[in-house]
């Protein structure tokens, strides 16, 4: 099968029951997406598939063959962090950091779809991502900051 990850094409032999998370981490060495619950409930494994936030721990790799997949590693462009990555740093939106890749990818998906979301829209879009440290107010602030500073241009 062929996977298109972060604008690179990979030809792989993948067992039909293998989840995308394990292909990304084990086969491609893209370890930014984290294993959390294994049930698609915590958001730590979130990637963008066709621009939509998707839980890679419950997504069969074979089901996304040929579709554009973006991981946390693919958000930065030309050596520049994605506006949301910058905003997470500026707002100190991470504590332990385990949820951060999934939070940023989910937020980037929201900003791609809606460049100027309201606070309520941000909270709704991010509610499937769990932060055990409880930095939710700073995460919302980071998404708001990225929306303001990026001028509506998001990966």
C-alpha positions in Angstrom: 0.0 0.0 0.0 1.0 3.6 -0.3 0.7 6.2 2.5 1.2 9.9 1.9 2.4 11.3 5.2 3.6 14.9 5.6 3.7 15.2 1.8 6.0 12.2 1.5 5.0 9.0 -0.2 5.8 5.6 1.4 5.3 2.2 0.0 4.7 -0.3 2.8 3.4 -3.8 3.4 0.9 -3.5 6.2 -1.2 -6.2 7.8 -4.9 -5.4 7.1 -5.7 -5.1 10.9 -2.8 -2.8 11.7 -3.7 0.6 13.1 -2.3 3.8 11.6 -0.7 4.9 14.9 1.6 1.9 14.9 2.6 2.3 11.2 3.5 5.9 11.9 5.4 5.2 15.0 7.1 1.9 14.4 7.4 1.8 10.6 8.0 5.4 9.7 9.6 6.6 13.0 7.1 9.4 13.4 6.7 9.2 17.2 5.0 12.6 17.8 1.5 10.9 17.8 1.2 9.3 21.2 -0.6 6.1 22.4 -3.0 7.1 25.1 -6.1 5.1 25.5 -6.1 2.9 22.4 -9.8 3.5 22.1 -9.9 6.9 20.2 -11.2 8.7 23.3 -8.2 10.7 24.6 -6.9 12.4 21.4 -3.2 11.8 22.1 -2.9 10.0 18.7 -4.6 12.6 16.6 -3.4 13.2 13.0 -5.1 15.0 10.1 -6.4 12.9 7.3 -7.6 15.0 4.4 -7.4 17.9 6.9 -9.8 16.4 9.4 -8.6 15.4 12.9 -8.6 11.6 13.2 -7.7 9.2 16.0 -4.9 7.1 14.5 -5.1 4.4 17.2 -8.5 3.3 15.9 -7.9 4.0 12.2 -6.8 1.1 10.0 -3.8 2.1 8.0 -5.2 0.4 4.9 -8.3 2.6 5.1 -6.3 5.8 4.5 -4.0 4.6 1.7 -3.4 7.4 -0.7 -5.1 10.0 1.5 -3.0 13.0 2.7 -2.0 12.4 6.4 -0.4 15.2 8.5 1.2 14.4 11.8 2.6 16.8 14.3 6.0 16.5 12.6 4.5 17.7 9.3 2.9 20.9 10.7 6.1 23.0 10.6 7.0 24.3 7.1 10.4 25.4 5.8 11.9 25.3 9.3 9.1 27.5 10.7 6.7 26.2 13.4 3.0 26.2 12.6 1.3 29.2 14.2 -0.4 27.0 16.7 2.9 25.4 17.7 4.3 28.9 18.3 1.1 29.9 20.3 1.5 26.8 22.5 4.9 28.0 23.4 3.9 31.6 23.9 0.9 30.7 26.1 2.7 28.0 28.0 -0.1 25.7 27.1 1.7 22.5 27.9 2.7 21.0 31.2 3.7 17.4 30.9 3.4 17.6 27.1 2.0 14.1 26.5 -1.3 15.5 25.0 0.4 18.4 23.2 0.9 16.8 19.8 -2.8 15.7 19.6 -4.0 19.0 20.9 -2.0 21.0 18.4 -3.0 18.7 15.5 -6.7 18.9 16.5 -6.4 22.7 16.8 -4.7 23.0 13.4 -7.5 21.0 11.9 -10.0 23.4 13.4 -8.1 26.4 12.2 -7.9 25.0 8.7 -11.7 24.5 8.6 -12.5 27.7 10.6 -9.7 30.3 10.6 -11.5 32.5 13.2 -13.3 30.3 15.6 -15.2 31.6 18.7 -14.2 30.4 22.1 -17.2 28.1 22.1 -16.2 26.6 18.8 -12.7 26.0 20.0 -13.9 24.2 23.1 -16.3 22.1 21.1 -13.6 21.1 18.6 -11.1 20.3 21.3 -13.4 18.4 23.7 -12.2 15.0 22.4 -8.7 15.8 23.6 -7.8 15.0 27.2 -5.2 17.0 29.1 -4.6 15.3 32.4 -2.7 18.3 33.7 -5.7 20.5 33.1 -4.2 23.3 31.0 -7.4 23.7 29.0 -7.6 27.5 29.5 -4.1 28.0 28.1 -4.9 25.6 25.2 -7.9 27.6 24.3 -5.8 30.8 24.5 -3.2 29.3 22.2 -5.8 28.4 19.6 -7.2 32.0 19.9 -3.7 33.4 19.6 -2.9 31.3 16.5 -6.2 32.4 14.9 -5.3 36.1 15.4 -1.6 35.9 14.4 -1.8 33.6 11.4 -4.1 35.8 9.4 -6.2 32.8 8.5 -3.4 30.9 6.9 -3.0 27.5 8.5 -1.5 24.2 7.4 
